[in-house]
Amino acid sequence: MIPGKADAEAGNPSRTDKALRLCHISEALMARNEAILGFQALLRALSEDSYCFEAHRLAFRFLWRVNDDQLGHLGELWASATRPGLTLGGALEFLIEAFRDDPERYELFAAAANLAMRLDRIDLAENLFFNCLEPAPDDDWREKSVRIKYDEISDDYDAGALHLDTARHFLVAVGHRMAGLSGLTVVDAACGTGALASGLRSHARHLIGMDLSPAMAGRAERRYDRMIVGDMSESLAALGPVADAVVCGGAVYYRPDLSPFLAGAAAALKPGGFVLFSEFPAPDGAGTMATIGGTRRYCRDPEFLCGLAHSAGFTEMGFEHGISYGLPVRFWTFARNG
């Protein structure tokens, strides 16, 4: 129990009301593009009531948007306002104890995990992200709804900074794994509009794109030597063992069951080829979990994921930590046996 929690839970209506009024003032200032003044109002709110969920939520919405060179300083200001004397790490741990059971917690913990990742506090970032998860429902792969979603947003997809930043982080992992390799046949599964193509091209003699959405594939087609439209698991399985590498920069999280993708990748790879993909983590021993807010993402614990890969005929080559859509992710590589 963090000191002072019992007193806070007993409630001080006047301090709580004042904190909420300051939150309203902050939102008004933010709407007028007076972001720093708005953030200062939130710091005052937290000094009134460190358990004011709305003040934390708005503070982290602001921190998500600030530049990396300002993030550490502003994060420390938030920590000090939350509880004088707490370090930034201690204040983030405070969030977990205070709000881990709040039904509206997703945005807060997603943004807190983003802050921790950007400050290279990886273990803490993943622990914060785990508070965004719940046991996975018994869902089926929603192919039609995903295809329609991306058909509808294809025209504006390349304008999204979050998508471009996700591609940039994934290509760092690609560069590490493919360093010194060239002349490969590479499959970019769920290629979208082709944000990875230029980074993959230096390693590829033959670059194949595939995407579920005809509209996304149409925008990407000029960047690839061949384009395949359809479900990536089925398309990979039908391709035959022609690829040296299969990469997937961000779509496996739509899959409640990852086995069809892994089986498809194994079928598409030559013996000794590898698959590299991004996977949002779940706590050890949790199996498959899912996010409670935002885009529904399925997340698997490392042992469970590796078990699925081994069953599909792969050997683990390791992973790197990274950021995908602002959240902590692991870029896993598995080599095809044989």
C-alpha positions as CSV (number, residue, x, y, z in Angstrom):
1,M,0.0,0.0,0.0
2,I,1.4,3.4,-1.0
3,P,1.5,5.8,2.0
4,G,-1.5,8.1,2.0
5,K,-3.8,5.9,-0.1
6,A,-6.2,5.2,2.7
7,D,-6.6,8.9,3.4
8,A,-7.1,9.6,-0.3
9,E,-9.7,6.9,-0.6
10,A,-11.6,8.4,2.4
11,G,-12.0,11.4,0.1
12,N,-11.7,15.1,0.5
13,P,-14.5,16.5,-1.7
14,S,-13.2,20.0,-1.8
15,R,-9.8,18.9,-3.1
16,T,-11.3,16.4,-5.5
17,D,-13.7,19.0,-6.9
18,K,-10.9,21.5,-7.3
19,A,-8.8,19.0,-9.1
20,L,-11.6,18.3,-11.6
21,R,-12.2,22.0,-12.1
22,L,-8.5,22.4,-13.0
23,C,-8.9,19.5,-15.5
24,H,-11.7,21.5,-17.2
25,I,-9.5,24.5,-17.3
26,S,-6.7,22.4,-18.8
27,E,-8.9,21.1,-21.5
28,A,-10.0,24.6,-22.4
29,L,-6.3,25.8,-22.6
30,M,-5.3,22.8,-24.7
31,A,-8.2,23.5,-27.1
32,R,-6.7,27.0,-27.5
33,N,-3.2,25.5,-28.3
34,E,-1.9,26.7,-25.0
35,A,-0.5,23.2,-24.2
36,I,2.1,24.1,-21.6
37,L,-0.4,26.2,-19.6
38,G,-2.8,23.3,-19.8
39,F,-0.2,20.9,-18.6
40,Q,0.6,23.2,-15.7
41,A,-3.1,23.2,-14.7
42,L,-3.0,19.4,-14.6
43,L,0.1,19.5,-12.3
44,R,-1.9,21.7,-10.0
45,A,-4.8,19.3,-10.1
46,L,-2.6,16.4,-9.1
47,S,-1.1,18.4,-6.3
48,E,-4.6,18.7,-5.0
49,D,-5.6,15.1,-5.6
50,S,-3.0,12.5,-6.7
51,Y,-5.8,10.0,-7.2
52,C,-7.6,12.2,-9.8
53,F,-7.8,9.8,-12.7
54,E,-8.9,12.4,-15.1
55,A,-5.8,14.6,-14.4
56,H,-3.5,11.7,-15.0
57,R,-5.3,10.7,-18.2
58,L,-5.1,14.2,-19.6
59,A,-1.5,14.6,-18.5
60,F,-0.5,11.4,-20.4
61,R,-2.5,12.4,-23.4
62,F,-0.3,15.5,-23.5
63,L,3.0,13.6,-22.8
64,W,2.3,11.2,-25.7
65,R,2.6,14.2,-28.1
66,V,5.7,15.9,-26.7
67,N,9.1,15.6,-28.3
68,D,11.5,13.0,-26.9
69,D,14.0,15.7,-25.8
70,Q,11.3,17.2,-23.5
71,L,9.8,14.0,-22.3
72,G,12.1,13.2,-19.4
73,H,11.8,16.7,-17.9
74,L,8.1,16.9,-18.2
75,G,7.7,13.4,-16.9
76,E,9.6,14.3,-13.8
77,L,7.3,17.3,-13.3
78,W,4.3,15.0,-13.5
79,A,5.9,12.6,-11.0
80,S,6.7,15.4,-8.5
81,A,3.2,16.7,-8.7
82,T,1.7,13.2,-8.2
83,R,3.6,12.7,-5.0
84,P,6.5,15.0,-3.9
85,G,9.7,12.9,-3.6
86,L,8.6,10.2,-6.0
87,T,10.9,9.3,-8.9
88,L,9.4,9.0,-12.3
89,G,9.7,5.2,-12.0
90,G,8.0,5.3,-8.6
91,A,5.2,7.5,-9.9
92,L,4.6,5.0,-12.8
93,E,4.4,2.2,-10.3
94,F,1.9,4.3,-8.3
95,L,-0.3,4.4,-11.4
96,I,-0.4,0.6,-11.5
97,E,-1.4,0.4,-7.8
98,A,-3.9,3.2,-8.0
99,F,-5.7,2.5,-11.3
100,R,-5.1,-1.1,-12.4
101,D,-8.7,-2.0,-11.8
102,D,-10.3,1.1,-13.3
103,P,-12.6,0.1,-16.2
104,E,-11.5,3.2,-18.2
105,R,-7.8,2.6,-17.7
106,Y,-6.7,1.7,-21.3
107,E,-5.8,5.1,-22.5
108,L,-3.9,6.0,-19.4
109,F,-1.8,2.8,-19.3
110,A,-1.2,2.8,-23.0
111,A,0.2,6.4,-22.8
112,A,2.2,5.6,-19.7
113,A,3.7,2.6,-21.4
114,N,4.6,4.8,-24.4
115,L,6.4,7.2,-22.1
116,A,8.4,4.4,-20.4
117,M,9.4,2.9,-23.8
118,R,10.6,6.3,-25.1
119,L,12.7,6.7,-21.9
120,D,14.1,3.2,-22.4
121,R,12.5,1.7,-19.3
122,I,11.5,-1.4,-21.1
123,D,10.5,-3.7,-18.3
124,L,8.4,-1.0,-16.7
125,A,6.8,-0.2,-20.1
126,E,5.7,-3.8,-20.6
127,N,4.3,-4.0,-17.0
128,L,2.3,-0.8,-17.7
129,F,1.0,-2.3,-21.0
130,F,-0.1,-5.5,-19.2
131,N,-2.7,-3.3,-17.5
132,C,-4.3,-2.7,-20.9
133,L,-5.1,-6.4,-21.3
134,E,-7.7,-8.9,-20.4
135,P,-8.2,-12.6,-21.1
136,A,-8.9,-13.0,-24.8
137,P,-12.5,-13.6,-25.7
138,D,-13.3,-16.6,-27.8
139,D,-13.2,-14.7,-31.1
140,D,-12.8,-15.7,-34.8
141,W,-10.6,-14.0,-37.2
142,R,-12.6,-11.0,-38.6
143,E,-11.3,-11.0,-42.1
144,K,-14.2,-9.0,-43.7
145,S,-14.3,-6.2,-41.1
146,V,-10.5,-5.8,-41.3
147,R,-10.5,-5.7,-45.1
148,I,-13.3,-3.1,-45.1
149,K,-11.5,-0.9,-42.5
150,Y,-8.4,-0.7,-44.6
151,D,-10.2,-0.2,-47.9
152,E,-11.8,2.8,-46.3
153,I,-8.7,4.4,-44.9
154,S,-6.3,3.6,-47.7
155,D,-6.3,7.1,-49.3
156,D,-5.1,8.8,-46.1
157,Y,-3.1,6.0,-44.5
158,D,0.3,7.3,-45.5
159,A,-0.4,10.7,-43.9
160,G,-0.6,9.0,-40.4
161,A,2.5,9.8,-38.4
162,L,1.8,6.8,-36.1
163,H,1.9,4.4,-39.1
164,L,5.1,5.9,-40.4
165,D,6.8,5.8,-37.0
166,T,5.7,2.1,-36.6
167,A,7.3,1.3,-40.0
168,R,10.5,3.1,-39.0
169,H,10.9,1.1,-35.8
170,F,10.2,-2.2,-37.6
171,L,12.8,-1.4,-40.2
172,V,15.4,-0.9,-37.5
173,A,14.9,-4.5,-36.5
174,V,15.0,-5.6,-40.1
175,G,18.3,-3.8,-40.5
176,H,19.8,-5.6,-37.6
177,R,18.5,-9.1,-38.7
178,M,19.3,-8.7,-42.4
179,A,22.6,-6.8,-42.0
180,G,25.0,-7.9,-44.8
181,L,22.3,-9.9,-46.6
182,S,21.2,-9.1,-50.2
183,G,19.8,-10.9,-53.2
184,L,17.0,-12.4,-51.2
185,T,13.4,-13.2,-52.1
186,V,11.5,-11.3,-49.4
187,V,7.7,-11.5,-48.7
188,D,6.2,-8.4,-47.0
189,A,3.0,-9.9,-45.5
190,A,0.2,-7.4,-44.8
191,C,2.3,-4.8,-46.6
192,G,-0.4,-2.1,-46.4
193,T,0.6,0.8,-48.7
194,G,4.2,-0.3,-48.8
195,A,5.8,1.7,-46.0
196,L,8.5,-1.1,-45.5
197,A,9.3,-1.6,-49.2
198,S,12.1,0.9,-49.5
199,G,13.9,-0.5,-46.4
200,L,13.5,-4.0,-47.6
201,R,14.6,-3.3,-51.2
202,S,18.3,-3.2,-50.4
203,H,18.1,-6.8,-49.2
204,A,15.8,-8.2,-51.9
205,R,16.4,-9.4,-55.4
206,H,12.7,-10.2,-55.6
207,L,10.2,-8.3,-53.3
208,I,6.7,-9.7,-53.0
209,G,3.9,-7.7,-51.3
210,M,0.7,-9.1,-50.1
211,D,-2.3,-7.5,-48.4
212,L,-5.9,-8.4,-47.5
213,S,-7.2,-5.0,-48.7
214,P,-7.4,-4.5,-52.5
215,A,-7.3,-0.7,-52.0
216,M,-4.1,-0.8,-49.8
217,A,-2.5,-3.3,-52.2
218,G,-3.3,-1.1,-55.2
219,R,-1.5,1.9,-53.6
220,A,1.5,-0.3,-52.8
221,E,1.8,-2.3,-56.0
222,R,4.3,-0.1,-57.8
223,R,6.8,-0.6,-54.9
224,Y,7.0,-4.4,-55.3
225,D,8.0,-6.9,-58.0
226,R,4.8,-8.9,-57.4
227,M,1.6,-8.1,-55.5
228,I,-0.8,-10.7,-54.0
229,V,-4.2,-9.7,-52.7
230,G,-5.8,-11.9,-50.1
231,D,-5.5,-13.3,-46.6
232,M,-1.8,-13.5,-45.7
233,S,-1.9,-16.9,-44.1
234,E,-3.6,-18.5,-47.1
235,S,-1.5,-16.5,-49.6
236,L,1.7,-17.6,-47.9
237,A,0.7,-21.2,-47.9
238,A,-0.1,-21.1,-51.6
239,L,3.2,-19.4,-52.5
240,G,5.3,-22.5,-52.0
241,P,8.9,-22.6,-50.6
242,V,10.3,-19.7,-52.5
243,A,11.2,-17.1,-49.9
244,D,14.3,-16.4,-47.9
245,A,12.5,-14.1,-45.5
246,V,8.9,-13.4,-44.6
247,V,8.3,-10.1,-42.7
248,C,5.1,-8.8,-41.1
249,G,5.3,-5.4,-39.6
250,G,2.1,-5.1,-37.7
251,A,-0.9,-7.3,-38.6
252,V,-0.6,-10.5,-36.6
253,Y,-2.2,-8.8,-33.7
254,Y,-5.6,-9.1,-35.5
255,R,-5.4,-12.9,-35.2
256,P,-6.8,-14.6,-32.2
257,D,-5.0,-17.7,-33.4
258,L,-1.5,-17.2,-34.8
259,S,-1.0,-20.8,-35.9
260,P,-2.4,-20.3,-39.5
261,F,0.1,-17.4,-40.1
262,L,3.0,-19.4,-38.8
263,A,2.0,-22.4,-40.9
264,G,1.7,-20.2,-43.9
265,A,5.1,-18.6,-43.3
266,A,6.7,-22.1,-42.9
267,A,5.2,-23.2,-46.2
268,A,6.5,-20.1,-48.0
269,L,10.1,-20.2,-46.7
270,K,13.0,-22.2,-48.0
271,P,14.7,-24.4,-45.4
272,G,16.8,-22.0,-43.2
273,G,14.7,-19.0,-44.1
274,F,13.2,-16.9,-41.4
275,V,10.1,-15.0,-40.4
276,L,10.3,-11.7,-38.6
277,F,7.2,-10.1,-37.2
278,S,6.0,-7.8,-34.4
279,E,4.0,-9.2,-31.5
280,F,2.6,-7.3,-28.5
281,P,3.6,-9.0,-25.3
282,A,1.4,-10.6,-22.6
283,P,2.5,-11.5,-19.1
284,D,4.4,-14.8,-18.6
285,G,2.0,-17.7,-18.4
286,A,-1.0,-15.7,-19.6
287,G,-1.4,-17.5,-23.0
288,T,-3.4,-15.2,-25.3
289,M,-4.8,-11.9,-24.0
290,A,-6.4,-8.9,-25.7
291,T,-6.5,-5.2,-25.3
292,I,-9.4,-3.7,-23.4
293,G,-9.6,-0.5,-25.5
294,G,-8.5,1.0,-28.8
295,T,-8.0,-1.3,-31.7
296,R,-8.5,-4.9,-30.5
297,R,-5.0,-6.5,-30.3
298,Y,-4.3,-10.1,-29.4
299,C,-1.1,-10.5,-27.4
300,R,0.7,-13.7,-26.5
301,D,3.1,-14.5,-23.7
302,P,6.6,-15.5,-24.9
303,E,6.6,-19.1,-23.9
304,F,3.2,-19.7,-25.6
305,L,4.3,-17.8,-28.7
306,C,7.5,-19.9,-29.0
307,G,5.5,-23.1,-28.5
308,L,3.3,-22.1,-31.5
309,A,6.3,-21.4,-33.6
310,H,8.0,-24.7,-32.7
311,S,4.9,-26.6,-33.6
312,A,4.9,-24.9,-37.0
313,G,8.5,-26.0,-37.6
314,F,10.5,-23.0,-36.5
315,T,13.4,-22.4,-34.1
316,E,13.6,-19.2,-32.1
317,M,16.3,-16.7,-33.2
318,G,15.5,-14.1,-30.6
319,F,13.7,-10.8,-30.4
320,E,14.3,-7.1,-30.1
321,H,12.2,-4.6,-28.1
322,G,10.6,-1.8,-30.0
323,I,7.5,0.5,-30.4
324,S,4.5,-0.3,-32.6
325,Y,1.6,2.1,-32.9
326,G,3.0,3.9,-29.8
327,L,3.0,0.7,-27.7
328,P,5.7,-1.7,-26.5
329,V,6.3,-4.6,-28.9
330,R,8.7,-7.4,-29.5
331,F,10.1,-8.0,-33.0
332,W,10.5,-11.8,-33.1
333,T,12.6,-13.8,-35.5
334,F,12.1,-17.6,-36.1
335,A,14.1,-19.7,-38.5
336,R,12.4,-22.5,-40.5
337,N,13.8,-25.9,-39.7
338,G,15.2,-28.2,-42.3
